[in-house]
Amino acid sequence: MITSAPTIVRPRKHRRLAGICLALLALCPLGVSAAAPTKRQLQQIETLLRQHITTLASDEYGGREPGTPGETLTLRYLARQWFDIGLESGTNDPGNAWFAPVELVERAPQGSRAQFFHGKRRVPVAEGGYFVVTSGLRSLIENAPLVYVGKTLGGEGARTELAGRVAVILDSEAPPPEPAKPGAVGAVPRAVDRAGKLLESGAAAVLTVLDGERSLEDVMARRRRAGYALAGERLGGDIEVFLSADTARQMLATSGAPDLAGLHAAGAAPGFSAKPLGITGSFEATSRETRIKTHNLIGKLEGRRPGSGAIVLMAHWDHFGKCAAPPAEKLICPGAVDNASGLAVITEVARQLSGGKPLERDVYLVATTGEELGLLGAMAFAENPPLPLGSVVAAFNVDSTGLVPAGLPVSVVGQGMTPLDPGIAKVLKAMKRKFAPGEAANAFARRQDSWALMQHDVPSVMVSTSYSDPARLEAFMDNIYHRPADEASRVVYGGMVDDVLIQAELVRFFADIKAWPGSGPPAGAKVVAGP
């Protein structure tokens, strides 16, 4: 585990590329008004992309898990690349140049205990028929009445009847998914978090009877995985209890309460109100906690108009480390597409920008930690930013590119959710790039780092050709995603080269004060749901 930030050894001869066109033709900047890149230039970009991915996805880097030697290797490699390209530290913190500390808390379920009583008589329940879990380190509830609440989701009016009680719900009565919010075009509806809503409404705990498609084994397999949060974030101490259908039937029959069919019928009746079951429960759950010290890497290309705002270019560096166990032949998830590809793209975008005319606005490059654990590095950046978030004119995340060949249409993840759409459309039109039809790419809006920035009102999207081919994307998600098979040999580089050129032009456009005056679109521009 890393206990201090990695260090960089400053080379004796530091070659800044700002304003310099290297002898290698392939590294010359591709400006907005420059001629189309030559075949040799495109080949050189591909060669550099391949170098980055081959290195970052190698076994030596161990799957880039936060808090491991793989993190140190990853951040040192990226920082040296960025330093040699011409970036400076972007943390704006003299005590933590380049590497912004992020502390994570890992919690995994450890102990689980449940007892039920009918009056003073204990109701026997098989030990393997329940599972109790808490979001805190240790939570205990004793002798709390069980109340069947049907399909209600709580709310302010339910606080009196839920206070100090255990809300009992049937898994088979789950409400339909919540529709996407207006304006969130193409977003996938999300399952309703009934337990969370009932806990927020004052329930002491929530007990779910698994009488639907989910089994107790399914729930235990999922909920026994470690959960992660930023250190300092309030994690609470809520208790959730899960009972198998057979265990629930046994408990209800012993206590004389209505059976599952009777509860279901009562819940469906007009004018239903919460029904006490005549049973009390005592529950205890404990968790094991581990602290992980990790880092975001932040570099900066300083603009020539300080105070005019900034552009953020982001990609997460973390992956899962070892993700398989013997006798599997391959144990490491190398994360070539997810997300060595994104790191490679933003690095080569920085090379393009640094080698050209200085931009008006500052450009921040951010390699985030903990994305796979819940967008935690991006959240840490947003909660403790190196610049006022209100000054961020546009942010572009790059995640899991390298899936398609060159020349495909472009998708915008976050289309219709920010004021950036008209500017993006203008850039792509100037580049003679087509948009992918439909808005399916927005299904990934909540699954990548720009979502964390959007929650802090930062206009942030993901623009890529890799989300424009549903068949290739589905094949990757079904067979390679988060598996040892995500290797450098599977990366498709043509679309990645396209993404480098597209990202570079997007940054140039939004860094131009005349082209994009502020945080919103130019005066008179019409914000549309999508290009």
C-alpha positions as CSV (number, residue, x, y, z in Angstrom):
1,M,0.0,0.0,0.0
2,I,1.3,3.4,-0.9
3,T,2.0,5.6,2.2
4,S,3.2,8.7,0.4
5,A,2.8,10.2,-3.1
6,P,5.1,8.8,-5.8
7,T,8.0,11.1,-6.8
8,I,9.3,12.2,-10.2
9,V,13.0,12.6,-10.9
10,R,13.4,15.8,-13.0
11,P,15.5,15.1,-16.1
12,R,18.7,17.1,-16.5
13,K,17.5,18.4,-19.9
14,H,13.8,19.1,-19.8
15,R,12.5,19.7,-23.3
16,R,9.4,21.8,-23.3
17,L,7.4,21.3,-26.5
18,A,5.3,24.5,-26.3
19,G,5.8,26.4,-29.5
20,I,8.3,23.8,-30.8
21,C,7.7,21.5,-33.7
22,L,10.0,18.5,-33.2
23,A,12.0,17.2,-36.1
24,L,9.7,14.2,-36.2
25,L,7.0,15.4,-38.6
26,A,4.5,13.1,-36.8
27,L,4.7,15.1,-33.6
28,C,3.9,18.5,-35.2
29,P,0.6,20.0,-33.9
30,L,-2.6,19.5,-35.8
31,G,-4.1,23.0,-35.5
32,V,-7.7,23.9,-36.2
33,S,-6.8,25.4,-39.5
34,A,-4.1,22.9,-40.4
35,A,-4.4,20.6,-43.3
36,A,-5.7,17.1,-42.6
37,P,-3.1,14.9,-40.9
38,T,-0.8,12.9,-43.1
39,K,-0.8,9.1,-43.0
40,R,2.6,9.3,-41.3
41,Q,1.3,11.6,-38.6
42,L,-1.6,9.2,-37.9
43,Q,0.7,6.3,-37.8
44,Q,3.0,8.1,-35.3
45,I,0.0,8.9,-33.0
46,E,-1.0,5.2,-33.2
47,T,2.5,4.2,-32.3
48,L,2.5,6.3,-29.2
49,L,-1.0,5.1,-28.2
50,R,0.1,1.5,-28.5
51,Q,3.2,2.2,-26.4
52,H,1.1,3.7,-23.6
53,I,-1.4,0.9,-23.6
54,T,1.1,-1.9,-23.8
55,T,2.9,-0.4,-20.8
56,L,-0.1,0.4,-18.6
57,A,-1.8,-2.9,-19.3
58,S,1.3,-5.1,-18.8
59,D,1.5,-7.7,-16.1
60,E,4.2,-5.5,-14.4
61,Y,1.5,-3.0,-13.5
62,G,-0.6,-5.7,-11.9
63,G,-4.0,-4.4,-13.0
64,R,-3.5,-0.9,-11.6
65,E,-5.3,-1.4,-8.3
66,P,-5.4,1.6,-6.0
67,G,-3.0,1.4,-3.0
68,T,-0.7,-1.1,-4.6
69,P,2.7,-1.0,-6.3
70,G,0.8,-0.9,-9.6
71,E,-0.5,2.5,-8.6
72,T,3.0,3.8,-8.1
73,L,4.2,2.5,-11.5
74,T,1.1,3.9,-13.2
75,L,1.3,7.4,-11.8
76,R,5.1,7.7,-12.3
77,Y,4.8,6.6,-15.9
78,L,2.0,9.1,-16.6
79,A,3.6,11.9,-14.7
80,R,6.9,11.5,-16.6
81,Q,5.0,11.5,-19.9
82,W,3.1,14.6,-19.0
83,F,6.2,16.4,-17.7
84,D,8.2,15.7,-20.8
85,I,5.3,16.8,-23.0
86,G,5.3,20.2,-21.2
87,L,2.7,20.1,-18.5
88,E,3.3,21.4,-15.0
89,S,1.7,20.3,-11.8
90,G,-2.0,21.1,-11.7
91,T,-2.8,20.4,-8.0
92,N,-2.1,24.0,-7.1
93,D,-0.9,22.6,-3.8
94,P,2.9,23.0,-3.1
95,G,2.7,20.2,-0.5
96,N,1.3,17.7,-3.0
97,A,2.7,18.6,-6.5
98,W,1.2,16.5,-9.2
99,F,-0.3,13.8,-6.9
100,A,-3.5,14.8,-5.1
101,P,-4.1,12.5,-2.1
102,V,-7.4,10.6,-1.9
103,E,-8.2,8.4,1.1
104,L,-10.7,5.6,0.5
105,V,-12.6,3.5,3.1
106,E,-13.3,-0.1,2.2
107,R,-16.0,-1.9,4.2
108,A,-17.0,-5.5,3.9
109,P,-19.7,-7.4,5.8
110,Q,-18.3,-9.5,8.6
111,G,-21.0,-10.6,11.2
112,S,-24.7,-11.2,10.8
113,R,-27.2,-12.1,13.5
114,A,-31.0,-12.2,13.7
115,Q,-33.6,-13.2,16.3
116,F,-37.4,-13.1,16.2
117,F,-39.9,-13.2,19.0
118,H,-43.7,-13.6,19.2
119,G,-44.4,-12.1,22.6
120,K,-41.8,-13.5,24.9
121,R,-41.5,-16.7,22.9
122,R,-38.6,-17.0,20.5
123,V,-39.5,-17.8,16.9
124,P,-37.0,-20.4,15.6
125,V,-35.3,-19.4,12.3
126,A,-32.6,-21.4,10.5
127,E,-29.3,-19.6,10.7
128,G,-28.8,-20.0,6.9
129,G,-32.1,-18.5,6.1
130,Y,-31.3,-14.8,6.7
131,F,-28.6,-12.2,6.0
132,V,-28.1,-9.0,7.9
133,V,-25.9,-6.2,6.6
134,T,-25.1,-2.7,7.7
135,S,-23.5,0.4,6.1
136,G,-21.7,1.1,9.3
137,L,-19.0,-0.7,11.3
138,R,-21.5,-2.1,13.8
139,S,-25.2,-1.7,14.1
140,L,-27.6,-3.2,16.6
141,I,-31.4,-3.1,16.8
142,E,-33.2,-4.9,19.7
143,N,-36.9,-5.8,20.1
144,A,-38.2,-3.7,17.2
145,P,-41.7,-4.4,15.9
146,L,-42.1,-5.8,12.4
147,V,-44.6,-3.9,10.2
148,Y,-45.6,-5.0,6.7
149,V,-45.7,-1.8,4.6
150,G,-46.8,-3.2,1.3
151,K,-45.7,-1.2,-1.7
152,T,-45.4,2.1,0.1
153,L,-42.2,4.0,-0.3
154,G,-42.4,5.9,2.9
155,G,-42.3,9.7,2.7
156,E,-42.8,12.4,5.4
157,G,-46.3,11.1,6.2
158,A,-45.0,7.7,7.1
159,R,-42.5,8.7,9.8
160,T,-44.9,8.1,12.7
161,E,-45.8,4.6,11.7
162,L,-42.2,3.7,10.7
163,A,-40.3,5.3,13.6
164,G,-38.6,2.5,15.7
165,R,-40.1,-0.2,13.6
166,V,-38.7,-2.7,11.0
167,A,-40.4,-2.2,7.6
168,V,-41.2,-5.5,6.0
169,I,-41.5,-5.6,2.2
170,L,-41.9,-8.4,-0.4
171,D,-39.4,-8.6,-3.2
172,S,-42.2,-9.7,-5.6
173,E,-43.9,-6.4,-5.1
174,A,-41.0,-4.2,-6.4
175,P,-42.4,-1.2,-8.2
176,P,-41.5,-0.5,-11.9
177,P,-38.2,1.3,-12.5
178,E,-38.1,5.1,-12.1
179,P,-38.3,6.8,-15.5
180,A,-35.4,8.9,-16.6
181,K,-35.4,12.5,-15.6
182,P,-36.7,15.0,-18.2
183,G,-33.8,16.0,-20.4
184,A,-31.8,12.9,-19.6
185,V,-32.3,11.7,-23.1
186,G,-31.6,8.0,-23.6
187,A,-30.8,7.3,-19.9
188,V,-31.7,3.9,-18.7
189,P,-34.5,3.9,-16.0
190,R,-33.2,2.9,-12.6
191,A,-34.6,0.4,-10.1
192,V,-36.4,2.1,-7.2
193,D,-34.3,1.8,-4.0
194,R,-37.3,0.9,-1.7
195,A,-35.1,0.1,1.3
196,G,-33.3,3.4,1.0
197,K,-36.5,5.4,0.8
198,L,-38.0,3.6,3.8
199,L,-34.9,4.1,5.9
200,E,-34.9,7.8,5.0
201,S,-38.5,7.9,6.1
202,G,-37.5,6.8,9.6
203,A,-37.6,3.0,9.6
204,A,-35.2,1.4,12.1
205,A,-34.4,-1.3,9.6
206,V,-35.8,-2.8,6.4
207,L,-36.5,-6.5,6.1
208,T,-37.0,-7.9,2.5
209,V,-38.7,-11.2,2.0
210,L,-37.1,-12.8,-1.1
211,D,-40.2,-14.2,-2.6
212,G,-39.4,-13.0,-6.1
213,E,-36.7,-13.9,-8.6
214,R,-33.8,-13.1,-6.3
215,S,-32.6,-15.8,-4.0
216,L,-30.8,-15.3,-0.6
217,E,-27.7,-16.7,-2.2
218,D,-27.9,-14.1,-5.0
219,V,-28.2,-11.3,-2.4
220,M,-25.4,-12.6,-0.2
221,A,-23.1,-12.9,-3.2
222,R,-23.7,-9.3,-4.1
223,R,-23.8,-7.7,-0.7
224,R,-20.8,-9.5,0.7
225,R,-18.6,-7.6,-1.8
226,A,-16.7,-4.7,-0.3
227,G,-18.2,-1.3,-0.5
228,Y,-16.1,1.9,-0.9
229,A,-16.5,5.5,0.0
230,L,-14.3,8.6,0.4
231,A,-12.8,8.9,3.9
232,G,-14.7,11.5,5.9
233,E,-18.0,10.7,4.0
234,R,-20.8,9.9,6.4
235,L,-21.4,6.1,6.0
236,G,-24.2,5.8,8.5
237,G,-25.3,2.6,10.3
238,D,-28.5,1.5,8.5
239,I,-29.5,-2.2,8.8
240,E,-31.0,-4.3,6.1
241,V,-32.3,-7.8,6.7
242,F,-33.0,-10.4,3.9
243,L,-35.1,-13.5,4.5
244,S,-35.5,-16.5,2.2
245,A,-39.1,-17.2,1.3
246,D,-39.1,-20.5,3.2
247,T,-37.7,-18.8,6.3
248,A,-40.3,-16.1,6.1
249,R,-43.1,-18.7,5.8
250,Q,-41.8,-20.6,8.8
251,M,-41.6,-17.4,10.9
252,L,-45.1,-16.2,9.9
253,A,-46.6,-19.6,10.5
254,T,-45.0,-19.9,14.0
255,S,-46.2,-16.5,15.0
256,G,-49.7,-16.7,13.7
257,A,-49.3,-13.8,11.3
258,P,-50.8,-13.9,7.7
259,D,-48.8,-16.0,5.3
260,L,-47.1,-14.5,2.2
261,A,-50.2,-14.8,0.0
262,G,-52.2,-13.1,2.8
263,L,-49.7,-10.2,3.0
264,H,-49.7,-9.8,-0.7
265,A,-53.5,-9.7,-0.8
266,A,-53.6,-7.1,2.0
267,G,-51.0,-4.9,0.3
268,A,-53.0,-4.9,-2.9
269,A,-56.3,-4.0,-1.2
270,P,-57.7,-0.4,-1.5
271,G,-56.9,1.8,1.4
272,F,-54.1,-0.4,2.6
273,S,-52.2,0.8,5.7
274,A,-49.2,-0.6,7.4
275,K,-49.9,-4.0,9.1
276,P,-48.2,-5.0,12.4
277,L,-47.2,-8.6,12.3
278,G,-47.1,-9.3,16.0
279,I,-43.4,-10.1,15.8
280,T,-40.3,-8.3,17.1
281,G,-36.8,-8.6,15.8
282,S,-33.3,-8.1,17.1
283,F,-30.6,-7.7,14.5
284,E,-26.8,-7.1,14.6
285,A,-24.4,-6.6,11.7
286,T,-20.7,-5.8,11.7
287,S,-18.3,-4.8,9.0
288,R,-14.5,-4.9,8.5
289,E,-12.9,-1.6,7.5
290,T,-9.7,-0.9,5.6
291,R,-8.2,2.5,4.7
292,I,-6.6,2.9,1.2
293,K,-4.3,5.8,0.5
294,T,-4.3,6.6,-3.2
295,H,-4.0,9.6,-5.6
296,N,-5.4,11.6,-8.5
297,L,-2.7,12.8,-10.9
298,I,-3.3,16.4,-12.0
299,G,-1.3,18.2,-14.7
300,K,-1.9,21.6,-16.3
301,L,-1.2,23.5,-19.5
302,E,-1.3,27.1,-18.5
303,G,-3.3,29.4,-20.8
304,R,-2.3,32.8,-21.8
305,R,-5.4,34.5,-20.4
306,P,-5.4,33.7,-16.6
307,G,-8.8,34.0,-15.0
308,S,-10.8,33.2,-18.2
309,G,-11.8,29.8,-17.1
310,A,-10.4,26.3,-17.7
311,I,-11.0,23.1,-19.6
312,V,-10.7,19.7,-17.9
313,L,-9.6,16.5,-19.7
314,M,-10.1,13.4,-17.6
315,A,-9.6,9.7,-17.6
316,H,-9.5,7.2,-14.8
317,W,-6.2,5.2,-14.2
318,D,-7.5,2.5,-11.8
319,H,-8.6,-1.0,-12.5
320,F,-9.1,-4.2,-10.4
321,G,-5.7,-5.8,-10.0
322,K,-6.1,-9.5,-9.6
323,C,-9.6,-10.4,-10.5
324,A,-9.5,-14.2,-10.9
325,A,-8.2,-17.1,-8.8
326,P,-6.4,-20.3,-9.6
327,P,-6.8,-22.6,-11.5
328,A,-7.6,-19.8,-14.0
329,E,-4.7,-19.3,-16.4
330,K,-4.8,-15.5,-16.2
331,L,-5.4,-13.8,-12.8
332,I,-4.9,-10.1,-13.6
333,C,-7.4,-7.8,-15.1
334,P,-5.1,-5.6,-17.2
335,G,-7.7,-3.0,-18.2
336,A,-6.4,-2.2,-21.6
337,V,-9.6,-0.8,-23.0
338,D,-10.9,0.1,-19.5
339,N,-9.1,2.4,-19.1
340,A,-5.5,2.4,-20.3
341,S,-7.0,3.5,-23.6
342,G,-8.4,6.7,-22.0
343,L,-5.1,7.5,-20.4
344,A,-3.3,7.1,-23.7
345,V,-5.8,9.4,-25.5
346,I,-5.6,12.3,-23.0
347,T,-1.8,12.0,-23.0
348,E,-1.6,12.3,-26.7
349,V,-4.2,15.1,-26.8
350,A,-1.9,16.9,-24.3
351,R,1.0,16.4,-26.7
352,Q,-1.0,17.9,-29.6
353,L,-2.0,20.9,-27.5
354,S,1.4,21.5,-25.9
355,G,3.1,21.5,-29.3
356,G,0.8,24.2,-30.7
357,K,0.0,27.8,-30.1
358,P,-0.7,28.5,-26.4
359,L,-4.4,28.3,-25.7
360,E,-6.3,31.2,-24.0
361,R,-7.8,29.1,-21.2
362,D,-5.9,26.7,-18.8
363,V,-6.3,23.0,-19.5
364,Y,-6.2,20.6,-16.7
365,L,-5.4,16.9,-17.2
366,V,-6.8,14.6,-14.5
367,A,-6.1,10.9,-14.1
368,T,-8.6,9.8,-11.4
369,T,-8.4,7.0,-8.9
370,G,-11.3,4.9,-7.7
371,E,-13.6,5.1,-10.7
372,E,-14.2,1.4,-10.7
373,L,-15.1,1.7,-7.0
374,G,-17.8,4.3,-7.6
375,L,-16.4,7.4,-9.4
376,L,-14.6,8.2,-6.1
377,G,-11.5,9.9,-7.5
378,A,-13.7,12.2,-9.6
379,M,-15.8,12.9,-6.6
380,A,-12.7,13.8,-4.6
381,F,-11.6,16.1,-7.4
382,A,-15.0,17.8,-7.4
383,E,-15.1,18.1,-3.6
384,N,-11.6,19.4,-3.2
385,P,-10.8,21.0,-6.6
386,P,-7.5,22.7,-7.5
387,L,-9.5,25.5,-9.1
388,P,-13.0,26.9,-8.5
389,L,-15.4,24.5,-10.2
390,G,-17.5,27.4,-11.4
391,S,-14.5,28.4,-13.6
392,V,-14.6,25.1,-15.5
393,V,-16.0,25.9,-18.9
394,A,-16.1,22.3,-20.2
395,A,-14.9,18.9,-19.0
396,F,-14.3,15.9,-21.3
397,N,-14.0,12.4,-19.9
398,V,-12.4,9.6,-21.9
399,D,-13.2,6.1,-20.9
400,S,-13.0,2.7,-22.7
401,T,-12.1,3.9,-26.2
402,G,-10.2,1.6,-28.5
403,L,-13.2,-0.5,-29.7
404,V,-13.8,0.6,-33.2
405,P,-11.8,1.3,-36.4
406,A,-11.3,4.7,-37.9
407,G,-14.0,6.7,-39.6
408,L,-17.0,5.8,-37.5
409,P,-19.6,8.4,-36.3
410,V,-19.3,10.1,-33.0
411,S,-21.4,9.7,-29.9
412,V,-21.9,12.0,-27.0
413,V,-22.4,10.4,-23.6
414,G,-24.3,13.2,-21.7
415,Q,-26.0,14.5,-24.8
416,G,-28.8,16.9,-23.9
417,M,-27.6,17.1,-20.2
418,T,-25.3,20.1,-20.5
419,P,-25.1,23.4,-22.5
420,L,-22.1,22.0,-24.4
421,D,-24.0,20.4,-27.3
422,P,-24.0,23.4,-29.7
423,G,-20.2,23.8,-29.3
424,I,-19.6,20.1,-29.8
425,A,-21.8,20.1,-32.9
426,K,-19.9,23.0,-34.4
427,V,-16.5,21.3,-33.8
428,L,-17.6,18.0,-35.3
429,K,-19.2,19.8,-38.3
430,A,-15.9,21.6,-39.0
431,M,-14.1,18.3,-38.8
432,K,-16.7,16.7,-41.2
433,R,-17.5,14.1,-38.6
434,K,-21.0,12.5,-38.4
435,F,-23.0,11.9,-35.3
436,A,-24.1,8.4,-34.4
437,P,-27.9,8.0,-34.9
438,G,-30.0,7.7,-31.7
439,E,-29.2,8.5,-28.1
440,A,-28.3,5.0,-26.8
441,A,-24.9,6.2,-25.6
442,N,-26.6,8.1,-22.7
443,A,-27.1,4.7,-21.1
444,F,-23.5,5.1,-19.9
445,A,-24.0,8.6,-18.5
446,R,-24.0,7.5,-14.8
447,R,-21.3,4.9,-15.3
448,Q,-18.3,7.2,-15.9
449,D,-16.5,10.0,-14.2
450,S,-18.1,12.9,-16.0
451,W,-21.3,12.0,-14.1
452,A,-19.6,12.9,-10.8
453,L,-18.7,16.3,-12.1
454,M,-22.2,16.9,-13.5
455,Q,-23.5,16.4,-9.9
456,H,-21.4,19.5,-9.0
457,D,-22.9,21.5,-11.9
458,V,-19.8,21.1,-14.1
459,P,-20.7,20.8,-17.8
460,S,-19.1,17.5,-18.5
461,V,-19.6,14.9,-21.2
462,M,-17.8,12.0,-23.0
463,V,-17.3,12.3,-26.7
464,S,-16.1,9.1,-28.5
465,T,-16.4,7.0,-31.6
466,S,-16.4,3.8,-29.5
467,Y,-20.0,4.2,-28.4
468,S,-21.3,4.5,-31.9
469,D,-21.2,0.8,-32.8
470,P,-23.7,-1.1,-30.5
471,A,-22.6,-4.5,-31.7
472,R,-18.9,-4.0,-30.9
473,L,-19.8,-2.3,-27.6
474,E,-22.1,-5.1,-26.6
475,A,-19.5,-7.8,-27.5
476,F,-16.9,-6.0,-25.4
477,M,-19.3,-5.7,-22.4
478,D,-20.4,-9.3,-22.6
479,N,-17.1,-11.0,-23.1
480,I,-14.1,-8.7,-22.2
481,Y,-15.3,-6.0,-19.8
482,H,-13.8,-6.3,-16.3
483,R,-12.1,-9.6,-17.3
484,P,-8.6,-10.8,-17.8
485,A,-9.4,-10.8,-21.5
486,D,-9.2,-6.9,-21.6
487,E,-5.7,-7.1,-23.0
488,A,-3.6,-4.7,-25.2
489,S,-3.7,-7.1,-28.1
490,R,-7.5,-6.6,-28.4
491,V,-7.4,-2.8,-28.7
492,V,-8.5,-1.3,-32.0
493,Y,-6.4,1.8,-32.6
494,G,-8.0,3.4,-35.6
495,G,-10.9,4.9,-33.6
496,M,-8.5,5.9,-30.8
497,V,-6.5,8.0,-33.2
498,D,-9.8,9.6,-34.3
499,D,-10.6,10.3,-30.7
500,V,-7.3,12.0,-30.1
501,L,-7.9,14.4,-33.0
502,I,-11.5,15.0,-31.9
503,Q,-10.6,15.7,-28.3
504,A,-7.8,18.0,-29.3
505,E,-10.2,20.1,-31.4
506,L,-12.8,20.2,-28.7
507,V,-10.3,21.5,-26.2
508,R,-9.1,24.1,-28.7
509,F,-12.6,25.3,-29.4
510,F,-13.8,25.5,-25.8
511,A,-10.5,27.1,-24.7
512,D,-11.0,29.9,-27.2
513,I,-12.8,32.8,-25.4
514,K,-14.3,34.2,-28.6
515,A,-15.6,30.8,-29.8
516,W,-17.0,29.9,-26.4
517,P,-17.3,33.0,-24.2
518,G,-18.3,31.4,-20.9
519,S,-19.9,28.5,-19.1
520,G,-22.9,28.6,-21.4
521,P,-23.3,28.6,-25.2
522,P,-22.6,31.8,-27.2
523,A,-25.2,34.5,-27.0
524,G,-28.2,33.6,-29.2
525,A,-27.3,30.0,-29.5
526,K,-30.1,27.5,-29.1
527,V,-29.5,24.7,-26.6
528,V,-30.9,21.5,-28.1
529,A,-31.4,18.0,-26.7
530,G,-28.6,16.8,-28.9
531,P,-26.6,17.6,-32.0
